[in-house]
Amino acid sequence: MDAEPTAAQQEALADIERDSGDVLKRWHEFKSSDLPALNRQLHESNAPEVQIDKDAPHEESEEDEE
């Protein structure tokens, strides 16, 4: 039988969930503003642009790891 999560584990999970929301928000902002600006500069310099693979699998897996 599995034990219930400890208070420290529950607190750590709450911290991770809070922080991940902030990280995802900053990532979306980067993709919508900073990345296009960077790619314009790269294009003007005849350098390859940064491409984000939208079909790449996410690192999060919905499989239960046991």
MOPAC internal coordinates of N, CA, C and O (Angstrom, degrees):
PM7 1SCF
backbone

  N    0.0000 0     0.00 0     0.00 0    0    0    0
  C    1.4485 1     0.00 0     0.00 0    1    0    0
  C    1.5319 1   108.42 1     0.00 0    2    1    0
  O    1.2310 1   120.59 1   -42.34 1    3    2    1
  N    1.3109 1   116.47 1   137.66 1    3    2    1
  C    1.4555 1   122.26 1   178.50 1    5    3    2
  C    1.5224 1   110.44 1   -80.75 1    6    5    3
  O    1.2310 1   121.42 1   -36.30 1    7    6    5
  N    1.3078 1   114.89 1   143.70 1    7    6    5
  C    1.4614 1   120.50 1   177.48 1    9    7    6
  C    1.5187 1   109.33 1   -84.71 1   10    9    7
  O    1.2310 1   120.91 1   -26.29 1   11   10    9
  N    1.3115 1   115.87 1   153.71 1   11   10    9
  C    1.4621 1   121.65 1   175.47 1   13   11   10
  C    1.5301 1   108.66 1   -66.50 1   14   13   11
  O    1.2310 1   120.03 1   -29.97 1   15   14   13
  N    1.3338 1   117.55 1   150.03 1   15   14   13
  C    1.4656 1   119.69 1   177.10 1   17   15   14
  C    1.5289 1   110.90 1   -61.52 1   18   17   15
  O    1.2310 1   121.44 1   -35.57 1   19   18   17
  N    1.3135 1   114.85 1   144.43 1   19   18   17
  C    1.4666 1   119.14 1   177.97 1   21   19   18
  C    1.5217 1   109.32 1   -75.58 1   22   21   19
  O    1.2310 1   120.82 1   -11.85 1   23   22   21
  N    1.3198 1   116.04 1   168.15 1   23   22   21
  C    1.4658 1   120.46 1   177.80 1   25   23   22
  C    1.5267 1   110.20 1   -60.60 1   26   25   23
  O    1.2310 1   120.15 1   140.24 1   27   26   25
  N    1.3299 1   117.32 1   -39.76 1   27   26   25
  C    1.4669 1   121.00 1   179.31 1   29   27   26
  C    1.5271 1   110.77 1   -64.33 1   30   29   27
  O    1.2310 1   119.92 1   140.25 1   31   30   29
  N    1.3171 1   117.76 1   -39.75 1   31   30   29
  C    1.4668 1   120.97 1   178.52 1   33   31   30
  C    1.5245 1   110.76 1   -66.61 1   34   33   31
  O    1.2310 1   120.24 1   138.04 1   35   34   33
  N    1.3194 1   117.15 1   -41.96 1   35   34   33
  C    1.4591 1   120.80 1   178.64 1   37   35   34
  C    1.5253 1   110.96 1   -64.03 1   38   37   35
  O    1.2310 1   120.54 1   139.79 1   39   38   37
  N    1.3308 1   116.56 1   -40.21 1   39   38   37
  C    1.4612 1   120.64 1   178.46 1   41   39   38
  C    1.5290 1   110.52 1   -66.47 1   42   41   39
  O    1.2310 1   120.22 1   139.13 1   43   42   41
  N    1.3350 1   117.19 1   -40.87 1   43   42   41
  C    1.4657 1   120.96 1   179.09 1   45   43   42
  C    1.5283 1   110.27 1   -63.38 1   46   45   43
  O    1.2310 1   119.97 1   139.23 1   47   46   45
  N    1.3092 1   117.66 1   -40.77 1   47   46   45
  C    1.4652 1   121.12 1   178.45 1   49   47   46
  C    1.5235 1   110.72 1   -64.32 1   50   49   47
  O    1.2310 1   120.05 1   138.18 1   51   50   49
  N    1.3127 1   117.50 1   -41.82 1   51   50   49
  C    1.4704 1   120.48 1   178.10 1   53   51   50
  C    1.5212 1   110.21 1   -61.92 1   54   53   51
  O    1.2310 1   120.31 1   139.32 1   55   54   53
  N    1.3444 1   117.02 1   -40.68 1   55   54   53
  C    1.4727 1   120.99 1   177.84 1   57   55   54
  C    1.5194 1   110.83 1   -62.94 1   58   57   55
  O    1.2310 1   120.36 1   135.91 1   59   58   57
  N    1.3102 1   116.92 1   -44.09 1   59   58   57
  C    1.4678 1   121.30 1  -179.58 1   61   59   58
  C    1.5244 1   110.58 1   -63.49 1   62   61   59
  O    1.2310 1   120.36 1   135.70 1   63   62   61
  N    1.3145 1   116.92 1   -44.30 1   63   62   61
  C    1.4640 1   120.40 1  -179.87 1   65   63   62
  C    1.5374 1   110.50 1   -62.97 1   66   65   63
  O    1.2310 1   120.09 1   138.90 1   67   66   65
  N    1.3156 1   117.44 1   -41.10 1   67   66   65
  C    1.4668 1   121.34 1   178.89 1   69   67   66
  C    1.5243 1   110.14 1   -65.40 1   70   69   67
  O    1.2310 1   120.46 1   131.94 1   71   70   69
  N    1.3291 1   116.73 1   -48.06 1   71   70   69
  C    1.4583 1   121.11 1  -177.79 1   73   71   70
  C    1.5199 1   112.23 1   -66.84 1   74   73   71
  O    1.2310 1   119.97 1   143.17 1   75   74   73
  N    1.3201 1   117.67 1   -36.83 1   75   74   73
  C    1.4645 1   119.85 1  -178.34 1   77   75   74
  C    1.5233 1   110.68 1   -65.96 1   78   77   75
  O    1.2310 1   119.91 1   146.35 1   79   78   77
  N    1.3086 1   117.77 1   -33.65 1   79   78   77
  C    1.4618 1   120.48 1   176.51 1   81   79   78
  C    1.5168 1   111.48 1   -62.53 1   82   81   79
  O    1.2310 1   120.52 1   138.79 1   83   82   81
  N    1.3310 1   116.61 1   -41.21 1   83   82   81
  C    1.4582 1   121.36 1   178.80 1   85   83   82
  C    1.5276 1   110.40 1   -66.95 1   86   85   83
  O    1.2310 1   120.43 1   137.26 1   87   86   85
  N    1.3146 1   116.78 1   -42.74 1   87   86   85
  C    1.4694 1   120.76 1  -179.93 1   89   87   86
  C    1.5269 1   110.29 1   -63.33 1   90   89   87
  O    1.2310 1   120.12 1   135.30 1   91   90   89
  N    1.3224 1   117.37 1   -44.70 1   91   90   89
  C    1.4696 1   120.39 1   179.35 1   93   91   90
  C    1.5195 1   111.40 1   -63.65 1   94   93   91
  O    1.2310 1   120.08 1   141.55 1   95   94   93
  N    1.3181 1   117.45 1   -38.45 1   95   94   93
  C    1.4689 1   120.79 1   177.75 1   97   95   94
  C    1.5281 1   109.97 1   -61.94 1   98   97   95
  O    1.2310 1   120.59 1   133.62 1   99   98   97
  N    1.3410 1   116.47 1   -46.38 1   99   98   97
  C    1.4672 1   120.13 1   179.44 1  101   99   98
  C    1.5232 1   111.06 1   -65.32 1  102  101   99
  O    1.2310 1   119.06 1   144.31 1  103  102  101
  N    1.3283 1   119.39 1   -35.69 1  103  102  101
  C    1.4630 1   122.88 1   178.65 1  105  103  102
  C    1.5321 1   109.99 1   -63.84 1  106  105  103
  O    1.2310 1   120.29 1   134.74 1  107  106  105
  N    1.3230 1   117.05 1   -45.26 1  107  106  105
  C    1.4653 1   120.58 1   179.53 1  109  107  106
  C    1.5339 1   110.86 1   -64.43 1  110  109  107
  O    1.2310 1   120.43 1   140.80 1  111  110  109
  N    1.3249 1   116.79 1   -39.20 1  111  110  109
  C    1.4598 1   119.94 1   176.86 1  113  111  110
  C    1.5252 1   110.54 1   -63.72 1  114  113  111
  O    1.2310 1   120.26 1   138.61 1  115  114  113
  N    1.3299 1   117.11 1   -41.39 1  115  114  113
  C    1.4626 1   121.42 1   178.23 1  117  115  114
  C    1.5219 1   110.62 1   -60.74 1  118  117  115
  O    1.2310 1   120.67 1   133.26 1  119  118  117
  N    1.3378 1   116.32 1   -46.74 1  119  118  117
  C    1.4707 1   120.24 1  -178.56 1  121  119  118
  C    1.5210 1   112.03 1   -64.29 1  122  121  119
  O    1.2310 1   120.02 1   147.21 1  123  122  121
  N    1.3358 1   117.57 1   -32.79 1  123  122  121
  C    1.4613 1   119.33 1  -175.33 1  125  123  122
  C    1.5240 1   113.68 1   -88.03 1  126  125  123
  O    1.2310 1   119.34 1   158.10 1  127  126  125
  N    1.3312 1   118.86 1   -21.90 1  127  126  125
  C    1.4701 1   118.57 1  -177.74 1  129  127  126
  C    1.5256 1   113.30 1  -126.49 1  130  129  127
  O    1.2310 1   119.65 1   125.75 1  131  130  129
  N    1.3110 1   118.28 1   -54.25 1  131  130  129
  C    1.4650 1   120.78 1  -175.19 1  133  131  130
  C    1.5213 1   112.61 1   -68.33 1  134  133  131
  O    1.2310 1   120.03 1   137.40 1  135  134  133
  N    1.3057 1   117.54 1   -42.60 1  135  134  133
  C    1.4651 1   120.62 1  -178.24 1  137  135  134
  C    1.5293 1   111.84 1   -64.54 1  138  137  135
  O    1.2310 1   118.72 1   133.80 1  139  138  137
  N    1.3263 1   120.04 1   -46.20 1  139  138  137
  C    1.4669 1   118.79 1   176.65 1  141  139  138
  C    1.5359 1   112.26 1   -60.59 1  142  141  139
  O    1.2310 1   120.10 1   142.33 1  143  142  141
  N    1.3303 1   117.42 1   -37.67 1  143  142  141
  C    1.4677 1   120.23 1   178.42 1  145  143  142
  C    1.5239 1   110.26 1   -65.55 1  146  145  143
  O    1.2310 1   120.32 1   137.58 1  147  146  145
  N    1.3025 1   117.00 1   -42.42 1  147  146  145
  C    1.4600 1   121.02 1   177.08 1  149  147  146
  C    1.5281 1   110.60 1   -61.98 1  150  149  147
  O    1.2310 1   120.70 1   134.96 1  151  150  149
  N    1.3200 1   116.27 1   -45.04 1  151  150  149
  C    1.4631 1   119.61 1  -179.24 1  153  151  150
  C    1.5260 1   111.88 1   -64.58 1  154  153  151
  O    1.2310 1   119.39 1   146.69 1  155  154  153
  N    1.3306 1   118.78 1   -33.31 1  155  154  153
  C    1.4665 1   120.75 1   175.15 1  157  155  154
  C    1.5330 1   110.29 1   -62.50 1  158  157  155
  O    1.2310 1   120.89 1   135.46 1  159  158  157
  N    1.3179 1   115.90 1   -44.54 1  159  158  157
  C    1.4685 1   120.06 1   178.93 1  161  159  158
  C    1.5257 1   111.00 1   -64.22 1  162  161  159
  O    1.2310 1   120.61 1   137.48 1  163  162  161
  N    1.3196 1   116.44 1   -42.52 1  163  162  161
  C    1.4640 1   119.77 1   179.01 1  165  163  162
  C    1.5311 1   110.56 1   -63.65 1  166  165  163
  O    1.2310 1   120.63 1   137.58 1  167  166  165
  N    1.3227 1   116.41 1   -42.42 1  167  166  165
  C    1.4608 1   121.36 1   179.68 1  169  167  166
  C    1.5271 1   110.47 1   -61.24 1  170  169  167
  O    1.2310 1   120.64 1   135.98 1  171  170  169
  N    1.3328 1   116.37 1   -44.02 1  171  170  169
  C    1.4564 1   121.12 1   179.16 1  173  171  170
  C    1.5272 1   111.93 1   -64.01 1  174  173  171
  O    1.2310 1   120.47 1   154.14 1  175  174  173
  N    1.3298 1   116.71 1   -25.86 1  175  174  173
  C    1.4647 1   121.59 1   179.65 1  177  175  174
  C    1.5302 1   111.86 1   -93.58 1  178  177  175
  O    1.2310 1   120.76 1  -173.07 1  179  178  177
  N    1.3410 1   116.15 1     6.93 1  179  178  177
  C    1.4646 1   121.87 1  -176.04 1  181  179  178
  C    1.5209 1   112.65 1    57.18 1  182  181  179
  O    1.2310 1   121.07 1  -146.45 1  183  182  181
  N    1.3118 1   115.56 1    33.55 1  183  182  181
  C    1.4680 1   121.68 1   176.81 1  185  183  182
  C    1.5315 1   108.19 1  -104.21 1  186  185  183
  O    1.2310 1   120.29 1   -25.16 1  187  186  185
  N    1.3263 1   117.06 1   154.84 1  187  186  185
  C    1.4696 1   119.13 1   178.58 1  189  187  186
  C    1.5283 1   111.06 1   -64.14 1  190  189  187
  O    1.2310 1   121.40 1   -39.05 1  191  190  189
  N    1.3049 1   114.93 1   140.95 1  191  190  189
  C    1.4647 1   120.41 1   178.88 1  193  191  190
  C    1.5224 1   110.40 1   -82.10 1  194  193  191
  O    1.2310 1   121.09 1   -22.22 1  195  194  193
  N    1.3130 1   115.51 1   157.78 1  195  194  193
  C    1.4633 1   122.09 1   176.71 1  197  195  194
  C    1.5205 1   107.76 1   -82.25 1  198  197  195
  O    1.2310 1   120.82 1   -54.61 1  199  198  197
  N    1.3172 1   116.04 1   125.39 1  199  198  197
  C    1.4599 1   121.17 1   178.95 1  201  199  198
  C    1.5281 1   109.31 1  -115.11 1  202  201  199
  O    1.2310 1   121.04 1   -45.32 1  203  202  201
  N    1.3008 1   115.62 1   134.68 1  203  202  201
  C    1.4570 1   120.83 1   176.60 1  205  203  202
  C    1.5214 1   107.18 1  -100.58 1  206  205  203
  O    1.2310 1   120.70 1   -55.26 1  207  206  205
  N    1.3200 1   116.26 1   124.74 1  207  206  205
  C    1.4552 1   121.28 1  -179.48 1  209  207  206
  C    1.5263 1   109.05 1   -77.17 1  210  209  207
  O    1.2310 1   121.00 1   -76.13 1  211  210  209
  N    1.3218 1   115.69 1   103.87 1  211  210  209
  C    1.4646 1   120.41 1  -177.19 1  213  211  210
  C    1.5198 1   112.22 1   -73.64 1  214  213  211
  O    1.2310 1   119.96 1   163.24 1  215  214  213
  N    1.3319 1   117.67 1   -16.76 1  215  214  213
  C    1.4562 1   120.67 1   179.99 1  217  215  214
  C    1.5227 1   112.50 1   -95.90 1  218  217  215
  O    1.2310 1   120.48 1  -177.33 1  219  218  217
  N    1.3301 1   116.68 1     2.67 1  219  218  217
  C    1.4670 1   119.81 1  -179.72 1  221  219  218
  C    1.5281 1   109.21 1   -68.44 1  222  221  219
  O    1.2310 1   120.56 1   -38.60 1  223  222  221
  N    1.3078 1   116.54 1   141.40 1  223  222  221
  C    1.4706 1   118.71 1   178.82 1  225  223  222
  C    1.5191 1   110.30 1   -67.38 1  226  225  223
  O    1.2310 1   121.04 1   -33.21 1  227  226  225
  N    1.3158 1   115.62 1   146.79 1  227  226  225
  C    1.4505 1   120.86 1   177.68 1  229  227  226
  C    1.5168 1   109.16 1   -76.24 1  230  229  227
  O    1.2310 1   120.63 1   -27.56 1  231  230  229
  N    1.3132 1   116.40 1   152.44 1  231  230  229
  C    1.4505 1   119.75 1   179.60 1  233  231  230
  C    1.5297 1   111.46 1   -71.65 1  234  233  231
  O    1.2310 1   120.67 1   153.28 1  235  234  233
  N    1.3225 1   116.32 1   -26.72 1  235  234  233
  C    1.4476 1   118.91 1   177.64 1  237  235  234
  C    1.5168 1   108.78 1   -71.01 1  238  237  235
  O    1.2310 1   121.54 1   -45.11 1  239  238  237
  N    1.2903 1   114.66 1   134.89 1  239  238  237
  C    1.4525 1   119.36 1   179.51 1  241  239  238
  C    1.5231 1   108.07 1  -119.11 1  242  241  239
  O    1.2310 1   121.34 1   -39.78 1  243  242  241
  N    1.3088 1   115.04 1   140.22 1  243  242  241
  C    1.4563 1   118.42 1   179.35 1  245  243  242
  C    1.5258 1   111.20 1   -88.49 1  246  245  243
  O    1.2310 1   120.71 1  -179.36 1  247  246  245
  N    1.3332 1   116.25 1     0.64 1  247  246  245
  C    1.4619 1   119.82 1   178.42 1  249  247  246
  C    1.5025 1   109.40 1   -74.98 1  250  249  247
  O    1.2310 1   120.32 1   -35.00 1  251  250  249
  N    1.3167 1   116.99 1   145.00 1  251  250  249
  C    1.4362 1   122.72 1   177.79 1  253  251  250
  C    1.5128 1   108.39 1   -84.15 1  254  253  251
  O    1.2310 1   120.41 1   -62.81 1  255  254  253
  N    1.3271 1   116.81 1   117.19 1  255  254  253
  C    1.4593 1   120.27 1  -179.34 1  257  255  254
  C    1.5054 1   109.80 1   -89.18 1  258  257  255
  O    1.2310 1   120.43 1   -66.63 1  259  258  257
  N    1.3141 1   116.78 1   113.37 1  259  258  257
  C    1.4563 1   121.33 1   177.61 1  261  259  258
  C    1.4891 1   109.99 1  -129.20 1  262  261  259
  O    1.2310 1   120.10 1   180.00 1  263  262  261

